[in-house]
Amino acid sequence: MDQFSFLFVFSILAGCGAQDAINATKKMPEKMDGTYAQIVKTNQEMGKTTDAIHKQILLLSLQDMLRPENSKYLLPPTGMLAGGETFSKEATAEEMVKLAYVWLQEVIKAQPADLATLGEKGLAYLLHEKMVKLTALQVIAGLAPQSTIESLVKEQILEGGRYEAAAYSVLMSRALFIKSFLLDESLMSGSEKLDNLGKLEEAIERTSQLDYLTRLQFASKICLEIKVSSVDLNISESLDKLDPSMGLRFPLIYWKKINESFNTSLNSEHTNSVKARQRKEAIAQKINAYLKSWQLP
């Protein structure tokens, strides 16, 4: 084959390849549209599955909280903690405040048709059922991630959401649970000592959550008001009255206790490793930052 013939044959072959490429290119939009549609369909199916799992987690955790064996004793509400923590971590801010709205409406307004004929035991049972809802709300609000609470504040209060009134009740429920159950009756109780890094870290986390609430521009509006005369239920709680002597400065009491424990009770054997020393330094920085924010040396 001479040079001219070779070039001629090569050009034909190249032309065939080019034509195939051109034909394939013409079909690409159609193939891409089909691929994109398949991706959209797959994502939609995955979204439905994820949403179904999400809703199932919420439902099962609530059912667990409200089981008679888990809600029989409310002081302290230890039976509700597992379900409450699961719900609070899974729920969005909107889902949490909607649940609070429904439960608060049930507590205040719901009553059996035969209320007038209920005896002492019947009224006691009705009261207990209402207290179960209020306690469950405290558990959920108290164990909710800080990011969820901040979203609730933004969406419902700062931006004037539909459930603004319920949002204040959620925040008050959170304050009540953290202060009474997680701090006063646990980490800060007379039988407990803040003598290791883990306890100090948790005490700082919980106190900072209360601190956040007291520093909100609308902190004086955070309250929980419940009155149901039929079962003699009367609750009137506000953030600024959790400690009448300190008002909205009450987190300072906990910061001082944390600082004192850090300086006097921390076991030295727990701070020997490099990681432990780093944690200790981080704790010291956090304590000092909060004390400084309260204008203390």
Summary of the structure (lengths in Angstrom):
residues: 297
radius of gyration: 30.0
end to end distance: 96.9
largest distance: 114.5
contacts: 845
relative contact order: 0.07
helix: 77%
strand: 4%
